[in-house]
């Protein structure tokens, strides 16, 4: 307890007599007309001179929205409580977990899984296109008309049943579910429509270890794998690996906590069998693989189309994972060429080396990309890459990597990004190095959510 001197010089108990923090607009219900979509799943509205970022709305709608967060300044956050003038694209939400329809407390209390499930497929893709256009315009000063492409096959549902990997939390009573939006509470409702058919069968009927996380994965053979992770408290006593906040922060916490985690395979072998074309990979369930069941094939097709590498060429596959793109490039450069695949995760490198063992032109480097680039740059000038493919994490590649890639002088760079703001920033960095945006594909790899995958072809 801290003793401090008051205005009159008398001591006072500062902690007990501190004035309560001003909650600002939190709890206020505002009548708003919603404007453009903003990165993160919000619509932009304005009220009394302030910007309000609103969840669960559609541009052009008039709504009542309750303010959920206000840190002061020129903006705050809110969620729709009532739609007064609905958009023609509004539909009955496909995800009861995200909208909170399983609760008596209303639609603002759901999980953060499907923040666009209240609009039809056309509106979802238009939303994402406008977000990418806005980020490119504001950050990279690039004017570009964007169209978002669906990944579903003809005859398949357009928005549902695409996810092959689901991470669940378990509450103190042993019930599995999703975490509440920007919170740590577990919603024990597994009806999120993203999961492919059968993936979560029986999960809600079983009791699980309280406080653990479950990773549920279906591989290309149809085998289901369930991995339980329990993380020990760190030095500051924090046990959970996902206590709300942004996905980036949650992913960072998971990475820092990995060495403290107890992992058990509860179903399956824990080694997933994945197929891309006629090539098989064996990847740990806890390792990286694309969540959308069609994503590896679709992304590979874009790389194959844009790379134009030829026999005898050198190609780089940075942040290569298990080498899905390295496999595409190896076919193009042939036995006389070279593919340098760089990946920091040793498990992914081992999986890639097993899968591509019959392709001696592929060489893996088990190290972070930023450390590998100086090594690659020391190669003879004849090994200058004709094409470089980068698929960095959500935070993007960043200046040091992009400057090093540009210094190698490739004819083509294929850059993949799952965060439109980081993607636009990286495009701006390429422009500083003389590489312009020659082509752009935006793929709806995460239906029902505000996320998408951007693929850029950059050339000098």
C-alpha positions as CSV (number, residue, x, y, z in Angstrom):
1,X,0.0,0.0,0.0
2,X,1.5,3.3,-1.1
3,X,1.3,6.5,1.1
4,X,1.4,9.7,-0.8
5,X,1.0,13.4,0.1
6,X,-2.3,15.0,-0.9
7,X,-2.8,18.5,-2.2
8,X,-2.7,20.0,1.3
9,X,0.4,18.2,2.3
10,X,-1.4,15.6,4.4
11,X,-0.7,11.9,3.8
12,X,-3.5,9.9,2.3
13,X,-4.1,6.3,1.3
14,X,-3.7,6.7,-2.5
15,X,-4.8,3.1,-3.4
16,X,-8.0,3.2,-1.4
17,X,-9.1,6.8,-2.4
18,X,-8.1,6.7,-6.0
19,X,-10.8,8.1,-8.3
20,X,-12.5,5.4,-10.4
21,X,-11.3,5.2,-14.0
22,X,-13.6,7.0,-16.5
23,X,-15.2,4.2,-18.6
24,X,-15.9,6.7,-21.3
25,X,-18.7,5.5,-23.6
26,X,-18.6,1.9,-22.5
27,X,-22.2,0.6,-22.2
28,X,-23.7,3.4,-24.3
29,X,-26.0,2.4,-27.1
30,X,-25.5,4.4,-30.2
31,X,-27.7,4.9,-33.3
32,X,-25.2,4.6,-36.2
33,X,-25.1,4.4,-40.0
34,X,-22.3,2.0,-40.9
35,X,-19.6,3.0,-43.4
36,X,-16.7,1.2,-45.0
37,X,-15.3,-2.1,-43.6
38,X,-12.1,-1.8,-41.6
39,X,-9.3,-4.4,-41.1
40,X,-10.2,-6.6,-38.2
41,X,-13.8,-7.3,-38.9
42,X,-15.3,-3.9,-38.2
43,X,-17.4,-1.3,-40.0
44,X,-16.5,2.3,-39.5
45,X,-19.1,4.7,-38.2
46,X,-19.0,8.2,-36.7
47,X,-20.7,9.6,-33.7
48,X,-20.3,13.0,-32.0
49,X,-17.0,13.6,-33.7
50,X,-15.5,10.1,-32.8
51,X,-14.9,7.0,-34.9
52,X,-16.7,3.9,-33.8
53,X,-15.4,0.5,-35.0
54,X,-18.5,-1.7,-35.1
55,X,-18.6,-5.6,-35.2
56,X,-21.4,-7.7,-36.7
57,X,-22.6,-5.0,-39.1
58,X,-22.7,-4.5,-42.9
59,X,-21.7,-1.3,-44.7
60,X,-24.8,0.9,-45.3
61,X,-26.9,-0.5,-42.5
62,X,-28.4,1.6,-39.7
63,X,-28.0,-0.1,-36.4
64,X,-28.0,0.2,-32.6
65,X,-24.6,-0.7,-31.3
66,X,-23.4,-1.0,-27.7
67,X,-19.9,0.4,-26.9
68,X,-17.8,-2.4,-25.6
69,X,-14.4,-0.8,-25.3
70,X,-13.3,2.8,-25.0
71,X,-9.7,3.8,-24.2
72,X,-10.3,7.5,-24.8
73,X,-9.1,9.5,-27.8
74,X,-10.8,9.7,-31.1
75,X,-12.3,6.2,-31.4
76,X,-14.0,3.3,-29.5
77,X,-15.3,-0.2,-30.3
78,X,-18.9,-1.4,-30.4
79,X,-21.1,-4.4,-31.3
80,X,-24.5,-4.4,-33.0
81,X,-27.4,-5.1,-30.7
82,X,-30.3,-4.3,-33.1
83,X,-30.5,-3.8,-36.9
84,X,-32.8,-0.9,-37.7
85,X,-32.3,-0.8,-41.5
86,X,-30.7,-4.1,-42.7
87,X,-28.6,-4.6,-45.8
88,X,-29.9,-6.8,-48.6
89,X,-26.9,-9.0,-47.9
90,X,-27.8,-9.7,-44.3
91,X,-28.6,-13.4,-43.6
92,X,-29.5,-15.5,-40.5
93,X,-26.0,-15.9,-39.0
94,X,-24.5,-19.3,-39.9
95,X,-22.5,-19.4,-36.6
96,X,-24.5,-19.4,-33.3
97,X,-21.2,-19.5,-31.4
98,X,-19.9,-16.2,-32.8
99,X,-23.2,-14.4,-32.6
100,X,-24.0,-15.5,-29.0
101,X,-27.4,-17.0,-30.0
102,X,-26.8,-19.8,-27.5
103,X,-26.8,-17.2,-24.7
104,X,-29.6,-15.3,-23.0
105,X,-27.3,-12.2,-22.7
106,X,-27.6,-11.2,-26.4
107,X,-25.6,-11.1,-29.6
108,X,-22.5,-9.2,-28.4
109,X,-21.3,-12.1,-26.2
110,X,-20.2,-14.7,-28.6
111,X,-16.8,-16.2,-29.7
112,X,-14.5,-14.6,-32.1
113,X,-14.6,-17.4,-34.7
114,X,-17.0,-16.3,-37.5
115,X,-17.2,-12.5,-37.5
116,X,-18.8,-12.3,-41.0
117,X,-21.3,-15.1,-40.7
118,X,-24.2,-12.6,-40.7
119,X,-23.7,-11.7,-44.4
120,X,-24.0,-13.7,-47.6
121,X,-20.9,-15.0,-49.6
122,X,-21.0,-12.1,-52.1
123,X,-20.9,-9.5,-49.3
124,X,-18.1,-11.4,-47.4
125,X,-15.9,-11.4,-50.5
126,X,-16.7,-7.8,-51.3
127,X,-15.9,-6.8,-47.7
128,X,-12.4,-8.5,-48.0
129,X,-11.8,-6.9,-51.3
130,X,-12.5,-3.4,-50.0
131,X,-10.2,-4.0,-47.0
132,X,-7.3,-5.1,-49.2
133,X,-7.9,-2.1,-51.5
134,X,-7.9,0.2,-48.5
135,X,-4.7,-1.2,-47.0
136,X,-2.9,-1.0,-50.3
137,X,-4.0,2.5,-50.9
138,X,-3.2,3.9,-47.4
139,X,0.0,2.0,-46.6
140,X,1.6,1.2,-50.0
141,X,0.0,4.0,-52.1
142,X,-1.2,1.4,-54.6
143,X,-4.5,1.8,-56.3
144,X,-5.8,-1.6,-57.2
145,X,-9.3,-3.1,-57.9
146,X,-9.4,-6.3,-56.0
147,X,-11.6,-9.4,-56.5
148,X,-11.6,-12.2,-53.9
149,X,-11.7,-15.7,-55.2
150,X,-13.5,-18.6,-53.5
151,X,-11.6,-21.8,-53.0
152,X,-14.6,-24.2,-52.9
153,X,-15.1,-26.8,-55.5
154,X,-18.3,-27.0,-57.6
155,X,-21.0,-28.8,-55.7
156,X,-19.4,-28.0,-52.3
157,X,-20.9,-25.6,-49.7
158,X,-19.4,-22.2,-50.4
159,X,-18.7,-21.1,-46.8
160,X,-18.9,-24.1,-44.5
161,X,-17.0,-27.3,-43.8
162,X,-13.6,-26.1,-45.0
163,X,-11.5,-26.1,-41.9
164,X,-9.3,-29.2,-41.2
165,X,-7.6,-27.9,-38.0
166,X,-9.4,-26.6,-35.0
167,X,-7.9,-25.4,-31.7
168,X,-10.3,-25.7,-28.7
169,X,-10.0,-24.6,-25.1
170,X,-11.3,-26.6,-22.1
171,X,-13.1,-24.9,-19.2
172,X,-12.7,-25.8,-15.5
173,X,-15.5,-28.3,-15.8
174,X,-13.8,-30.2,-18.6
175,X,-16.0,-28.9,-21.4
176,X,-14.4,-28.1,-24.8
177,X,-15.3,-25.0,-26.7
178,X,-14.2,-21.7,-28.2
179,X,-12.9,-18.7,-26.3
180,X,-15.2,-15.6,-26.0
181,X,-14.3,-12.7,-28.3
182,X,-11.4,-10.8,-26.7
183,X,-11.7,-12.9,-23.5
184,X,-10.5,-16.0,-21.8
185,X,-13.9,-17.6,-20.9
186,X,-14.7,-20.8,-22.8
187,X,-18.0,-21.1,-24.7
188,X,-18.8,-24.8,-24.6
189,X,-20.6,-24.8,-27.9
190,X,-19.0,-26.6,-30.9
191,X,-21.5,-25.6,-33.6
192,X,-19.1,-23.4,-35.5
193,X,-19.7,-24.2,-39.2
194,X,-16.1,-23.8,-40.3
195,X,-15.1,-27.4,-39.3
196,X,-15.2,-30.0,-42.0
197,X,-17.9,-32.7,-41.6
198,X,-17.2,-35.1,-38.7
199,X,-14.1,-33.3,-37.4
200,X,-15.7,-32.5,-34.0
201,X,-17.9,-35.5,-33.7
202,X,-18.1,-36.6,-30.1
203,X,-15.9,-33.8,-28.7
204,X,-18.7,-32.2,-26.9
205,X,-19.8,-35.5,-25.3
206,X,-16.5,-36.2,-23.5
207,X,-14.9,-34.7,-20.5
208,X,-11.4,-33.3,-21.0
209,X,-8.6,-32.2,-18.8
210,X,-9.6,-28.8,-17.3
211,X,-7.6,-25.9,-18.5
212,X,-5.9,-27.7,-21.4
213,X,-6.1,-26.9,-25.1
214,X,-7.1,-29.4,-27.8
215,X,-5.8,-29.4,-31.3
216,X,-8.2,-31.4,-33.6
217,X,-6.8,-32.2,-37.0
218,X,-8.1,-34.2,-40.0
219,X,-5.5,-35.2,-42.5
220,X,-5.8,-36.1,-46.2
221,X,-6.6,-39.7,-45.4
222,X,-9.5,-38.8,-43.2
223,X,-7.8,-39.8,-40.0
224,X,-8.5,-37.6,-37.0
225,X,-5.8,-36.6,-34.6
226,X,-6.5,-35.0,-31.2
227,X,-3.5,-33.5,-29.3
228,X,-3.9,-32.2,-25.7
229,X,-1.6,-29.4,-24.6
230,X,-1.2,-28.3,-21.0
231,X,1.1,-25.3,-20.4
232,X,2.8,-24.8,-17.0
233,X,2.8,-21.3,-15.5
234,X,5.6,-19.0,-16.5
235,X,7.7,-17.0,-14.0
236,X,4.9,-14.5,-13.7
237,X,2.3,-17.3,-12.9
238,X,0.4,-17.1,-16.1
239,X,-0.8,-20.5,-17.2
240,X,-3.0,-20.1,-20.2
241,X,-1.5,-19.8,-23.7
242,X,-4.4,-17.9,-25.1
243,X,-5.9,-15.3,-22.7
244,X,-7.6,-13.1,-25.2
245,X,-6.2,-10.2,-27.2
246,X,-5.1,-10.4,-30.8
247,X,-4.3,-13.6,-32.7
248,X,-0.7,-12.4,-33.1
249,X,-0.3,-12.0,-29.3
250,X,-1.9,-15.4,-28.7
251,X,0.3,-17.1,-31.3
252,X,3.3,-15.4,-29.7
253,X,2.4,-16.7,-26.3
254,X,1.9,-20.2,-27.7
255,X,5.4,-20.1,-29.2
256,X,7.0,-18.8,-26.0
257,X,5.2,-21.4,-23.9
258,X,5.9,-24.4,-26.2
259,X,9.0,-25.5,-24.2
260,X,6.9,-25.5,-21.0
261,X,4.0,-27.5,-22.5
262,X,3.0,-31.1,-21.7
263,X,1.7,-32.7,-24.9
264,X,-0.3,-35.9,-25.2
265,X,-1.7,-37.6,-28.3
266,X,-5.3,-38.6,-27.4
267,X,-6.4,-39.9,-30.8
268,X,-4.6,-40.8,-34.0
269,X,-0.8,-41.0,-34.3
270,X,-0.1,-37.3,-34.0
271,X,1.6,-37.5,-37.5
272,X,-0.8,-36.3,-40.2
273,X,-0.7,-37.7,-43.7
274,X,-1.1,-34.8,-46.1
275,X,-1.4,-35.0,-49.9
276,X,-0.8,-32.3,-52.5
277,X,-1.2,-33.6,-56.0
278,X,0.5,-37.0,-56.0
279,X,3.1,-36.2,-53.3
280,X,2.6,-37.2,-49.7
281,X,3.9,-35.4,-46.6
282,X,3.9,-36.7,-43.0
283,X,3.6,-33.6,-40.8
284,X,3.2,-33.5,-37.0
285,X,-0.3,-32.4,-36.1
286,X,1.2,-29.6,-34.0
287,X,3.2,-28.4,-37.0
288,X,2.1,-25.9,-39.6
289,X,-0.2,-26.9,-42.4
290,X,-2.9,-24.8,-44.2
291,X,-6.3,-24.9,-42.5
292,X,-8.4,-24.8,-45.6
293,X,-8.5,-28.2,-47.2
294,X,-8.0,-26.8,-50.7
295,X,-5.4,-24.2,-49.9
296,X,-2.2,-26.2,-50.5
297,X,-3.4,-27.1,-54.0
298,X,-4.7,-23.7,-54.9
299,X,-1.6,-21.8,-53.6
300,X,0.6,-24.2,-55.5
301,X,-1.3,-23.6,-58.7
302,X,-0.6,-19.8,-58.4
303,X,3.1,-20.4,-57.7
304,X,3.3,-22.8,-60.7
305,X,1.7,-20.2,-63.0
306,X,3.7,-17.2,-61.9
307,X,7.1,-18.6,-61.2
308,X,8.1,-19.3,-64.9
309,X,11.4,-20.9,-63.6
310,X,13.1,-23.1,-66.2
311,X,15.5,-26.0,-66.4
312,X,18.8,-25.2,-64.7
313,X,17.4,-22.2,-62.8
314,X,17.8,-21.5,-59.1
315,X,14.7,-20.7,-57.0
316,X,14.3,-19.8,-53.3
317,X,11.4,-20.9,-51.2
318,X,11.6,-18.8,-48.0
319,X,9.5,-19.7,-44.9
320,X,9.1,-23.0,-46.8
321,X,7.3,-25.1,-44.1
322,X,7.5,-28.7,-45.3
323,X,8.3,-27.6,-48.9
324,X,5.0,-27.6,-50.7
325,X,6.1,-24.7,-52.9
326,X,9.7,-26.2,-53.1
327,X,8.1,-29.2,-54.8
328,X,6.5,-27.0,-57.4
329,X,9.7,-25.2,-58.1
330,X,11.7,-28.4,-58.2
331,X,9.6,-29.7,-61.1
332,X,10.3,-26.4,-63.0
333,X,14.0,-26.2,-62.5
334,X,14.6,-29.9,-63.1
335,X,17.5,-32.0,-62.0
336,X,20.0,-29.5,-63.3
337,X,18.5,-26.6,-61.2
338,X,18.5,-25.8,-57.5
339,X,15.8,-25.0,-55.0
340,X,16.9,-23.5,-51.7
341,X,14.2,-24.1,-49.1
342,X,14.5,-22.1,-45.8
343,X,12.4,-22.9,-42.7
344,X,13.1,-22.3,-39.0
345,X,10.9,-25.2,-37.7
346,X,13.1,-28.3,-37.6
347,X,10.0,-30.6,-37.6
348,X,8.8,-29.0,-40.9
349,X,12.3,-29.4,-42.4
350,X,12.4,-33.1,-41.4
351,X,9.0,-33.6,-43.0
352,X,10.0,-31.8,-46.2
353,X,13.3,-33.8,-46.5
354,X,11.3,-37.0,-46.2
355,X,8.7,-36.0,-48.7
356,X,11.1,-34.6,-51.3
357,X,13.9,-37.1,-50.7
358,X,13.7,-38.1,-54.4
359,X,14.5,-34.5,-55.6
360,X,18.2,-33.9,-55.0
361,X,17.8,-30.4,-56.5
362,X,16.0,-29.4,-53.3
363,X,18.1,-28.4,-50.3
364,X,16.6,-27.4,-47.0
365,X,18.1,-24.9,-44.6
366,X,16.9,-25.3,-41.0
367,X,17.2,-21.8,-39.8
368,X,15.3,-18.5,-39.7
369,X,15.0,-16.8,-43.1
370,X,16.8,-13.6,-41.9
371,X,19.8,-15.7,-40.9
372,X,19.7,-17.9,-44.1
373,X,19.7,-15.0,-46.6
374,X,23.4,-14.0,-46.1
375,X,24.3,-17.7,-46.6
376,X,22.4,-17.9,-49.8
377,X,23.8,-14.6,-51.0
378,X,27.4,-16.0,-50.8
379,X,26.5,-18.5,-53.6
380,X,28.2,-17.9,-57.1
381,X,26.5,-15.3,-59.3
382,X,25.4,-18.1,-61.6
383,X,23.1,-19.2,-58.7
384,X,21.2,-15.9,-58.6
385,X,17.6,-16.9,-58.1
386,X,15.2,-16.4,-61.0
387,X,12.3,-16.5,-58.6
388,X,11.9,-16.2,-54.9
389,X,8.7,-17.4,-53.1
390,X,8.0,-16.1,-49.6
391,X,5.2,-17.2,-47.3
392,X,6.0,-15.4,-44.0
393,X,4.0,-15.5,-40.8
394,X,1.1,-13.0,-40.2
395,X,3.5,-10.2,-39.2
396,X,5.0,-10.2,-42.7
397,X,8.6,-10.4,-44.0
398,X,9.8,-6.9,-43.0
399,X,12.5,-4.6,-44.2
400,X,15.6,-6.7,-43.5
401,X,14.3,-9.8,-45.4
402,X,12.9,-7.8,-48.3
403,X,16.1,-5.8,-48.8
404,X,18.1,-9.0,-48.8
405,X,15.8,-10.6,-51.3
406,X,15.8,-7.6,-53.6
407,X,19.6,-7.5,-53.4
408,X,19.7,-11.0,-54.9
409,X,18.0,-9.6,-58.0
410,X,15.4,-12.2,-58.8
411,X,13.3,-11.7,-61.9
412,X,10.2,-12.5,-60.0
413,X,9.1,-12.5,-56.4
414,X,5.9,-14.3,-55.3
415,X,4.9,-13.0,-51.9
416,X,2.0,-14.6,-49.8
417,X,0.5,-12.8,-46.9
418,X,-2.5,-13.5,-44.6
419,X,-2.7,-10.1,-43.0
420,X,-3.6,-7.3,-45.4
421,X,-1.9,-4.5,-43.4
422,X,1.4,-6.4,-43.1
423,X,1.0,-7.4,-46.8
424,X,0.6,-3.8,-47.9
425,X,3.5,-2.7,-45.8
426,X,5.7,-5.4,-47.4
427,X,4.5,-4.2,-50.9
428,X,5.6,-0.7,-50.0
429,X,9.0,-2.1,-49.0
430,X,9.4,-3.9,-52.3
431,X,8.5,-0.7,-54.1
432,X,11.4,1.0,-52.4
433,X,13.7,-1.7,-53.9
434,X,12.2,-1.1,-57.4
435,X,9.8,-4.1,-57.4
436,X,6.3,-3.2,-58.5
437,X,3.0,-5.1,-58.0
438,X,2.6,-6.9,-61.4
439,X,-0.3,-9.1,-60.4
440,X,-2.4,-9.8,-57.3
441,X,-4.7,-12.7,-56.3
442,X,-6.8,-12.5,-53.1
443,X,-8.1,-15.9,-52.0
444,X,-11.0,-16.5,-49.6
445,X,-9.1,-19.1,-47.6
446,X,-11.0,-18.3,-44.4
447,X,-14.7,-18.1,-45.2
448,X,-17.0,-16.6,-42.5
449,X,-14.1,-14.7,-41.1
450,X,-12.5,-11.3,-42.0
451,X,-9.2,-13.1,-42.9
452,X,-8.0,-13.8,-46.4
453,X,-4.8,-14.7,-48.2
454,X,-3.1,-12.2,-50.6
455,X,-0.6,-13.4,-53.2
456,X,1.5,-10.8,-55.1
457,X,3.7,-11.1,-58.1
458,X,6.4,-8.5,-57.9
459,X,8.8,-7.5,-60.8
460,X,11.3,-4.8,-61.6
